[in-house]
Amino acid sequence: MSPRSSVTPVVASGTASAVKLLVATLAFTGAYVGVEASQNASGQARASVVADGPVQTVVLSAEEMPVTTAKTPKSGVITVSAVASAQSCEKPYRAQSVVDNADPEDTVSYGWRLERWSPAAKKWRTYLTSDSGFTGASRTVEWRPRIVNNPGWYRVKLSVSGGDVLNSEKFQVSC
């Protein structure tokens, strides 16, 4: 077998791979350009509809939770708001409160708990937990629990070392 005939399959294989890469690159580029063009077109269409159309009021169902503003919650109150998610049955939430430390020189510990109502047991059961702490006078604390494929009634509980246990309002998660 001559050296030339043994190189031919390697060159043919490399050429085929290069052609496959080129085709894949062109397909990806075409898809990207198409998505960009459709987003720009739909954005312009939305802008003209908003400018020309009347103001519409949106009413949220009882199962939806309002998104909280950047406003800091009061000490002793837990606010819980839904966070947007691309997945239909993945429900991320944002819980926050203000924790006061009686001794700013000492560390205060706190723990979050997401509880789910158990209709069978007729009581709240722990679903997720998280612990943390800080040193200082007071701090706005935040927790972002995620509920996936588990509809039901939930509430958030905040326990502060040397302090009270706070409960949020209960909220319903549905898929």
N, C-alpha and C positions, 0 to 999 in steps of 0.2 A: 504494500500500500504506500503510495507516494505521500509526502507531507502535504501537498496541495489538496488531495482528496480528503484528508483528515481535518483540514481547516474549514472546508465548505459547510459542514453541518453546524459548526460553531458560529460562523458568520451568518448563516441563515437563521439560526436561533436568536442571535443578537438583534438582527434586523426585525424579526417578528416582535420581539419584546419592545423595541424602539417604536414600532408602528402602534402597538397596543397602548404604550404610554402617551403617544401623540394623540390618539383617538380619545383616550380618557381625559387628557388635558383640555382638548377642544370641547368635549361634552360638559366638563365642569365649568369652563369659561362661559359657554353658551347659557347654561343654567343660571350662573351668577348674574350675567347681564340681563337675562329675562326677569329674574326676581327683582333686581334693582329698578328696571323699567316699570314693572307692575306696581312696586311700592311708590315710586314717584307719581305714577298716574293715579293711583288710588288716593294718595295724599292730596293731590291737586283737586280731585273730585270731592273729597271730604271738605276741603277748604272752601270750595265754591258752594257746597250745600250748606255749610255752617254760615257763610256770609249771607246767602240768599234766603234761607229757611227761617221759620219761626223758632223761638226758644221752646224746647221740649223739657218737661219735668220727668225725671226718671224716678220710679217708685221701686224700692227694693223689697223683696219678699221678706217674710218674717224669719226665714232661714239665713238670710245674709246679714253680715255685721258691717257697720260703717267703718271706714278706714279713719283712724284717728289722725289728727293734724300733728304738727310738730310741737304742739303745746305740751308742756311738762305736766304730768298728772300730779295731783295733790298727794301729800304724805298720808299713808293709810288707805289709799285707794288703788286698786289694780284695774288698768284698762287693757282690754283685749281687742285686737282688731285683726281682720282677715288680711292676708297678703296674697297678691295675685300669683297664680300658678298656671303653667301651661298644661299640666296634667289634670284630667277631669276629676279623679278621685284622690288627688293629693292636696291636702288642705294645710298650708303653712299659716301660722298665726304669730302675732307679735304681742307679747304681754309686757307691760312695764308698770313701774311704781317708783315712788321715792322712798328710800330707806334712810332713816335718821340714825346717827350714831351718838349715843349719850356721852361717850368718852372718845373724842376725836384722836387721841393718842393711841387708842386700843383698836384692834381689828374687830369688825363686826362680821359675823357669818350669816348667810341667808340661803334658803333653799326654795327652789321652785318645784311645784308638783302639779302635773296635769292629771285630773281625775275624771273618770268616766262613770256615768250612772249605770249600775247593774240592775235591770228590772227583776231578774231572778232573785238576787239577794236583797233587793230594795235598799241599797246603800251605795255610796261613792267608793270606787276602787281606784287605786293608783295606776296610772297608765304610763307616764314618763316622769323622770325626776332630773334635777340638775342642782348642784350646790356651788356656791361661790362666796366671796367676801371682799372687803376693802378696809382701808384705814382712812379716816377723815370724818368730817362733820356729817355730811349727808351726800347722797348720790342718787341719780336716776338710774335704776337698774332695769335691764331688759332681758327677755328670754324669747327665743323663737322656736317653739315646739312645732312639730309636723305630724299630722294625722293622715295615714294612708290606708284607704280601703276599710275604714272602720266607722260607719255612721253611728250616731247616737248623741246623747247629751253629755256635755263636758263642762268643766269649770277649772280655773287655775287657782292654786293655793300658794301663798308666799309665807314662809316661816322665817322670822328674824330672831337670831339668838338674843335672849333676854327681852324679847318683845312679843307682841301679839301675832296671831296667825290671821292672815287676811284671805278672804275668798272673793273671787270675781263673780260677776253675774254668770249664770249658767247659759250655755249657748248650744245650739244644735248643729251637728255636722251631718250632711246628707250627700249621697253620690248620685 
